[in-house]
Amino acid sequence: MPTCTVTRRVHFNAAHRLHNPERSDEWNRTTFGVCNNPNYHGHNYELEVTVGGDIDPASGYVLDIAVLKTLVDERVAQILDHKNLNLDVPWFRDHIPSAENIAVFCWEQIATHLPAGRLVRVRLWETPRNYVDYRGE
């Protein structure tokens, strides 16, 4: 059976502050620089969700991209879009909302809800030049 991957890209805007409350203010300023702004700052994120698996001979799909679109919209975009991650998203009460941790959050929201295929990669673009990849490891 041939295998393939399909990818859906979604966009969301969110604000955050990189700050570790277990460390001193000086450590936070030195470590996170302008990203430690007490008044937060925002990004226009792009999220790519890649699912892999066998191509279903009946449909020709690994996973119907419309199903993936709905899943990512409901489980990620609606939760994160136009939110202050530090204040509005409970998961980030225990995790610094770095790009790396946002990618892990997205993985956790999607991986166990796929009706077909398996989650292969989450790629989160924080800026047009910076992204992180997470593969569930």
C-alpha positions in Angstrom: 0.0 0.0 0.0 1.5 3.4 -1.0 2.0 5.9 1.8 1.9 9.6 1.6 1.8 12.8 3.8 -0.7 15.6 3.7 -0.2 19.0 5.2 -2.6 21.7 6.3 -1.5 25.2 7.1 -3.4 27.5 9.4 -2.9 31.0 10.6 -3.5 32.5 14.0 -2.4 35.6 15.9 -1.5 35.5 19.6 0.3 37.5 22.3 2.7 36.0 24.8 5.5 36.9 27.3 8.5 34.6 27.8 9.0 34.6 31.5 10.0 32.0 34.0 8.6 32.9 37.4 11.0 30.6 39.1 13.9 32.8 38.0 14.9 36.3 38.8 13.7 39.3 36.8 17.3 39.9 35.8 17.7 36.3 34.5 14.4 36.6 32.6 15.5 39.9 31.0 18.9 38.5 30.1 17.5 35.2 28.8 14.4 36.4 26.9 15.3 40.0 26.0 12.5 42.0 24.4 10.3 38.8 24.5 10.2 39.3 28.3 8.2 42.6 27.9 5.8 42.7 30.9 3.1 44.1 28.6 3.5 41.1 26.2 4.1 41.1 22.5 2.4 39.3 19.5 3.1 37.2 16.5 1.3 36.2 13.3 1.8 32.4 13.6 1.6 29.9 10.7 1.1 26.3 11.7 1.7 23.4 9.4 0.2 20.0 10.5 1.5 17.0 8.6 -0.3 13.6 8.7 1.1 10.5 7.1 -0.2 7.1 6.3 -1.4 4.6 3.8 -3.5 5.9 0.9 -7.0 4.5 1.2 -7.8 2.8 -2.2 -11.5 3.7 -1.9 -11.0 7.5 -1.4 -7.4 8.1 -2.6 -6.8 9.9 0.7 -4.5 9.5 3.6 -7.0 11.7 5.4 -9.6 14.0 4.0 -8.0 17.4 4.1 -11.4 19.0 5.0 -11.5 16.8 8.1 -7.9 17.9 9.0 -8.9 21.5 8.5 -11.8 21.2 10.9 -9.8 19.4 13.5 -7.0 21.9 13.5 -9.4 24.9 13.5 -11.4 23.5 16.4 -8.6 22.1 18.5 -5.9 24.7 17.9 -6.9 27.9 16.0 -10.1 28.6 18.0 -8.2 28.1 21.2 -5.1 30.2 20.4 -6.2 32.8 17.9 -6.4 36.4 19.2 -5.5 35.2 22.7 -2.9 36.1 25.3 -1.4 32.7 25.7 -0.1 33.4 29.2 -3.5 34.6 30.5 -6.1 33.0 28.3 -4.9 29.4 27.6 -4.8 27.2 30.8 -2.1 24.9 29.3 0.4 27.8 29.4 0.0 28.4 33.1 2.4 25.5 33.5 4.5 26.0 30.3 6.4 29.0 29.0 4.7 29.9 25.7 7.9 29.6 23.6 7.5 28.5 20.0 8.7 25.1 21.0 6.1 24.7 23.7 3.3 26.1 21.5 4.3 23.4 18.9 4.0 20.7 21.7 0.6 22.1 22.7 -0.6 21.9 19.1 0.6 18.3 18.8 -1.1 17.3 22.0 -4.4 18.8 20.8 -4.3 17.0 17.5 -2.5 13.7 17.7 -5.1 11.6 19.5 -8.0 13.0 17.6 -7.0 12.0 14.0 -9.6 9.6 12.5 -7.0 8.3 10.0 -3.2 8.4 9.5 -0.7 9.5 12.2 0.6 12.9 13.1 4.1 13.2 11.6 5.1 16.8 12.2 3.9 20.1 13.5 5.8 23.1 12.2 5.2 26.4 13.8 6.4 29.6 12.1 6.7 32.3 14.7 8.1 34.8 12.1 8.7 34.5 8.3 12.3 33.5 9.1 11.9 31.4 12.3 10.1 28.1 12.8 10.2 25.1 15.1 9.4 21.5 14.2 8.0 19.0 16.7 7.5 15.3 15.9 6.1 14.0 19.2 9.4 13.1 20.7 
